[in-house]
Amino acid sequence: MPLAQALKQNLVEYLDLDSAYFKQLTSLVDLKELRQSGLKVVVDPMYGAGIGYFQKLLGSEATQLVGINSERNPLFPGIRQPEPIAANLAKLSATVKKQKASIGLATDGDADRLGVIDENGVFISTLHTLALLCLYLLEIRGERGLIVKTITASSMLYRLGELFNVPVYETPVGFKYVAPVMQAKKALIGGEESGGYGFRGHIPERDGILAGLYFLDLMIKTGKSPSELTSYLHSKVGPHYYKRVDIKFTEGERQAISNRARDYSPDFLDGIKVVSSDSKDGFRFILADNSWLLIRFSSTEPLLRLYAESNSQDRVEKLLELAQALVRA
């Protein structure tokens, strides 16, 4: 029936959920301190559900909020899709540099994922963002608890687990695997390579808004810019670099690619010994220096995804070149 008729018959009721959500966020982070920080934040909700939230939460005092892509548009003009990764954040990066902003924050279409641009307009990888959020909770807030990571998240989390004496639990890709572990084990934080992060004491799901507030609080508490935070993280866990390559394939190629990856059993990759391999979610190879390479099919798109993490960007590129040569053989 028409909406007006449904409203008249009390079959539809409008609820303002913002007040309950804002009350919850107030219990988790000091919003007053964030409002008074004086940071200049460029916000990109990517035409989606996050429109206006950072402005409502933080824009009333000294903190400056600059919005882009802040009107609802399901066509997502100018971006391939509302995924907060480097390829889709060129406008945010340019705006951060033009505005001489402290940081750029992007939320995806439904605002459960976060992308971060540093003060120089450089995208901070989702692996580094997750590690920095863990460092924030462990070192700045002094909290302790399990870290839950997907297989594609950084090995930096294992090093943080060692430094702060907290366990790290690994799951297949997908927050549907992360959330049950978080609930069962009362985990401190759970995260994945896609930019989705969930937190203890909040909903058992990802929340890009809260993740952004926590990142801003990390900046305020440490007095460091985003690029300085990345350097500080590396001083704790060592240098880490990461890249993902997506390769389109036809359905007829899938089995042949899978067979080649399954049968691939190198003793060395780029001159470093392979110390272990597994097929938990794709085909992963872990090297003696804690570098890793993963070959896996996307569960949502006809894409083969190649992931690598190592101690230099050159080594990441070499590992990905080896993987591409294998799958295209």
Phi, psi and omega in degrees: 000163177299146182302318181301321180291319179297321177295319181296328181268009180060030176272342178234136179229133175274134176236137174266101182272352182301318185298318179293320179294315180296323177298319178296315180297323178299329179283346185256332184213149182281092183293328179298317178295321178296320180295330184264005188290333183080006176293152173250116189241124173266128185244130178236098178279004176055042176066016190246206190291344181277002184303125172087350188289313178297323178297315179296323185280326193234349193272016188263350185230233188283333181291135182258131178244126176244123183254142170230159179049045190256021174241144182296127178205104183291355176272347178049059185300136176087353177228149182294317176199157186281061178251122188279068177239167188307318184299336183254004188242026180299319180295318178297316179300313180296322181291320177302315180292317181296319183277354186052047185279162179285330187189157169240134179238131178236136171246149182282187187306320179254013170063025176259000179234155185231137170239143185237131173249129182282179186294346178264004181085015182261133178290130173270122185303152179298332177294318178291322179298316178298315180297321179292323176294323175296315179299320178301311182292322185281313186268314184282315182268347177070023180274160178224148179161172183296140169259127178250126181230149171278167185300334181269359178278167193287149171289350173304330182292327176295320179293319176296322176300319178294316183296323185252009176056049175235148181283156178234131182240135184249140180232168168297171180292135178124130181291345175295339174269330183285312188302315180299324178292318178301316181291315184293325186251008181049049184295152179288317185205149173224142182204164181219165185297338182288350181101014178261128183226134177240156190225146177297144179084003181235194178294150178280055182206177177282151177212105181291330179293309180297320178301319178294319178297318178298320180295318177297320179295323175300316178299315183294314184294327181265342185070021184249147173285166178303318180293324177292325177295320177298316178296320179296318177300315179296329177293337179273317191246357185090163181292136179222133178229152190211150173202148174237137176241129178255131182238126176282147178214160175270157182300330179291339180273344190302310185294320179296318178297316180299319180295318180295317179293321180296321184273356182284120181219066182288147173278331180223148171231123183052038176080001180251136184295136173277115184266340177198160175213157178204169178231040179301317181205084189094205183233113186244142179233123180251130185260167185298334180264016179075005168294158177210155178227134180229135176240117181210151176275138173296143178272354185239344183221158176283066183229141168261128184248130178247128183235144174211144174224137181202185184270003174207153180293327178299318180291325174301313180298320180295318178297319179291325176297318178298319180293319179295321178297323180292311186286339180261007182298000000 
